[in-house]
Amino acid sequence: MKLDQIPYIILVIEDNPGDYVLIEDYLLEHIASPEILHATSFCEARELLKENADRIQTIFLDLTLPDKSGEDLITEVVRLARKQPVIVLTGYTDASFAIKSLTLGASDYLLKDEMNAITLYKSLIYNIERKRSVMKLQESEQRYSDLFHLSPQPMWVFDTESLRILDVNQAAEKHYGYSAAEFYELTIEDIRPKESIAELHRIIEHNRANNIDFSKSVSKHIKKSGEVITVEVLTNKIVFKGRPARIVLANDITEKIEYIKAIEEQNKKLREIAWVQSHVVRAPLARIMGLVGLIQDEVMTEEEQNEILQYILTSAGEMDNIVKDIIDKTKEIDFEKERGSGINSPESAIEVK
């Protein structure tokens, strides 16, 4: 396999030595000579970011550090990173927290248990390119047309006063199911569920009141078919044909969220199996052991022995049914994993389509 020759400069904020070595090995599988900076605490990361702010291209961030963790950690690192994408590395499978990390400014998140060399490399390249595209839009409106219409992700421009859609690219037409002519008849309220419209107006008013150029949020959108999807929305203030407007890049993260929910469901079933093994199986097993002990220690008539043997047989049958139930539940989990290894897997979910 040909290695990527670009000399990426990457900051890895990770206090677990084993996890850091694994991340380093994964990066070296696809990149010839990356410069990897390593911080084991928030304080170290802060100093490295101050010294190398203009050099670092991507930040991989573990959510639990000795001196800061969780939401506070994401907020501070995103603030210090400024323009660099921050990719969260987490062992959590909580879907709401994963979404929250995006609203706090993280560019992406990867589950450590599902991470491998290709997913790490794809996330690195994807987020660098996405950040680069957004920066180009900010730096030069002259490049707008090519970046907009040739983007592989859905994009549109809307009027910040009327909320009417003013321009749309082919990726948005394909993904949402509307033709360009149909889009031009819509406002951005029309592609939102009714219950999320109030939040939409809150974001718009917040951006207007604080004169915010670039913003990021996660919301629900509705396709023409009626399908509701979860979308990471990146917007930037522009002037379009003399009108105050915002350009929008919509990243559909529905598959990622569904994959996390599937993992949570699998974990629930595994906990159920563990409980059955530790509690339910013990009852017939204890009876069998007790009955065997009676046969060994007591002088019994043939009739009594036959009765006890019947009890043992009944308990063995009960245990057999429990084991079969455990096997069936395990097969269900295996089937769900196989089903999730395709379109719903993290690797396919992060690909730019």
N, C-alpha and C positions, 0 to 999 in steps of 0.2 A: 504493500500500500504506500502511495506517495504521500509524504508528510507535508503539511502546510508550512511554507517557508517564511511566512510573515512573522517578524519578531514581536509577538504580542507582549505587552507589559500588563501583568495581572496581579491584583492584590487579593490574597486569600486570607480572610479573617476567621481563624479556626483555632480553638484552644486544645482540641483533641489531637495528639500526635498521630494516632492511627488514621483518623479521618483525613488529616492533612496529607500524609504520605499517599493515601489512596487517590486524593484529588490530583496530586502532583503526577502520579503514575498515569492517571487517565488523560491528563493534558498532554503528557509526553507521547502518548500513543498516536496522537494526530497532529501535533505541532513540533516542528524540528527543534527550535531553540527559543522557547518562551522565557521571558524574564519574570520569575514568580517572586513577588514580595510576600512575606509572611508576618502576620500579627496574631498574637495569642490573647490579646485583650483589647478592649475598646481604646484604652490610653495609647497603646502601641499603634493601633490603626489610625488614630487621630494624628499622631506625629508623622506617620508615613504618608498620609493624605496631604498634610500641610507641605511636606517636602517634595512630593511627587505629583501634585495635583494636575499638572499639565501633561504628565507622562502616562499615568495609569489609564488603561483603556476599559477595563472591566473589573468589577469587585464581586467576589464570591463571599457571602456573609453567613456564618453560622449564627443561629438565633440565641444561643445561650453562651455567654462569656462570663468570666469570673466577676467583672466589674459592671456589666450592663447586659440586659437581655430583653427579648420580646419587642413590643411596640416602641418603647423608648429607644432601643438600640437601632431599629430600622430608621426611625425618624432622624436620629443624629447622624447616622452614616450617610443617608440620602442627602442631608443638608451639607455635609462635608464633601460629598462626592461631586455635588453640583451637576456636571454634565455627564459623568460616567454612569453607565448602567449598573445597578446593584441587583445581583441575582441571589436570592435567599436560598440557603441550604437548610432544610429542616427535616426532623424525624417525625414531626406532627402529621396527622392525617385528618385534621379538623378543617373541613371545607371553609367554614366562615373565617377562620384565622388566615387561611391561604388567600382568600379574597381581600381581607383586611390589609395584608402585606402589600398588595397592589395599590390600594387606595392610599397607603402611606408613602408611596413613591417607589417601591421596588419595581424593577423592570420585569422580573420573572421569579419563579420559585421552583425548586427541584426537591423531591423527596429523597432523602439519603438512601432509604431502603430500595428505591427503584432506580437509583442513579447508576450509570455506567459510562464508559469512555465516550460513546457516540452521543448520548443525550447531553453530556456535559459540553462536548465540543459544539453540538448543534445550538445549544442555548447560548454559548459564548458568541458564535458567529451571528446568530439571529439577532441578539440584543445589541451587538456592536453595530450591525448594519441598520437596525431600526433606529437606534439613537442617531446614527450618522444621517439618515434620511430626514429625521425631524430637524436636526441642526441645519441641514441644507435649506429646508423650507424657511427657517428663521433668518438665515443669512442672505438669501437671494430669491426674490419673487420671480426673477428671470427664469429660474429653473423650474418654476411651478408646474408648467404644463406637462413636461416629460415625467417628472416625479409623480404627479397626480394621476394622469391617465394610464401610465404604464405600471403603476403600483400593483403588486399581486394581492394586496389587501384592500378591503372595501374602504373607500374614501368619498367624502362629499364636502361641499361648502354650503353653509346656511347663513342667512341674514340674521344678525343678532337682534334686530328689532321686530321683524315680522315672523322670524323663525322659519321662513320658507326656504326650501332647498333650492340653491342657485346653480349648483354644478354637481356632477356625480361621475365616478369612473366605472369602467366595465366590470371590475371586480365586485363593486357594490351591486350592480344590476344582477350579476350572476348569483351572488350569495343571498340577496334579499328577495329576488324573484320579480322585482319591478323593472319595467323598461325605463329608459332615461326620461321619456315623455311623462310616464306615470310618476316618477320621482319629482319632477318639476311641479306637479300638482299637490305635493305633500308638504307639510311642515314637519319638523323633527318631533313634534308631539304625536304625529300619526304613526310613527314606528316605535312608540313606547306603550307599554300597558298603562291603563288609566291610573292604576295605583302608584305609578312611578313618575307621573307628570309633575306633581308638586315638588319632588326632589330635583327634577330637571330644572324647574324655574329657580329653585334655591341655588343651584350651582351657577346658573347664568347670572343671577343677581350678585352672587358672591364675586364672580370673575369681573363683572362690570364695576362694582363698587370698589374693588381693590386694584383695578386696572391690571389684571393678571393676563399675561401673554399666553403662557403655556399651562395647560391643566390636564389632569388625569383623573378618571373616575371609572367605576365599574357599575354597570346598570343592565337592566333587561330591555331587549329589543324584540319586536314582532316582525316576522317575515310576512310576505304577501300571503303565504299559505296558512298563516295563523300560528306557526311554530314560534314559541318563545325561546330566545337564546340569551345567554349571559355574555356580555361584551365588555372588554376593556376599551374605554374611549379616551383617545388622546386628541386634544384640540389645541389649536394655536390661532391667535388673533391675526387677521390679515385684512386688507382692503381689496374687495372684489368688485371690479367695474364701478368704482367710486362709492361702493356701499360698505359700511362696517360689517365684517363677517368673521366667521371662524371656519377654519379647515379642520376636518375630522378624519381621524384614522381609527377604524373599528376593528378590533382584534377579537374574534369569536373564541372565548375560552370555555364554552359549554362542555366540550369533551374532557378538558382537564378537570373541571369540577365534578363531572359525572364519574370520572375515573377515581377521584378521591373518595366520593361517596361509595363506590363499589368496594374500595379498600376497607372503608369503615364497616360495611356490611360483612365482608369476609372476616374481619377481626371479631365482629360480634359472634359469628358462627363458630369461630375457633374457640372463643371463650365458652360458648355453650358446650362444645365438645370436651373442653378441658374440665368443665364442671361435671359432666356426665361421667368422665373417667375417674374423677376424684371422689364422687359421691354415690352415684347410682350403681356403678359396678361393684362397689364395696359391699352392698347389702347382700346379694346372692352369693358373693365370694365368701363373706363371713359365715353365712349359713352353711355352705358346703364344708368349710374348714371345721366348723363346730360339729357337724354331723359325722364327718370322718373321724374326728377325735372321739366321739361317742362309740363308734364301732371299734376303735382300737383299744379303748380303756374299759369298756363295759362288757360284762358277760350277758349275752342276749339270746333270746329264743330266735328261731329262724323267722317267725312271723314278725318280730320286732325289727330284725335286720332288713327284711324285705320292705317294711314300712319306711325305715330310714333311707334305704336306697332309693325309694320312690321320691322322698323329699329331695334327695341329692339330684336326681334326674330332673325334677321340676325346677330346682334352682339353676341347674346347668342350662336348661332350656331358656329360662329367663335371661341368663347372662348372654346366651347366644343371640337372643333378640336385641339386647342392648348393643352388642358389638356390631351387629348388622346395621343398626340405626346410626352408629358412629361412622361406619364405612360409607353409608349413603350420604351423610352430611359432608364427609370429606370429598366424595365424588362431586357433589354440588359445587364445592369451593374450587376444585380442580377445573370443572367445566367453566366456571365464571372467569377463572384466570386465563384459560385458553381463549375465551371469547373476548376478554379485555386486552389480549396481547396484540390485537390488530389495530383497528381504527381508534379504539379508546385508550391505547397505551400512551405513556408520556412522550415516547419518541415521535409517534405520528402526530400527537397533539401540538408539538412545538414547531412542526414544519410549516413554512410559509406556503400557503396554497393559493 
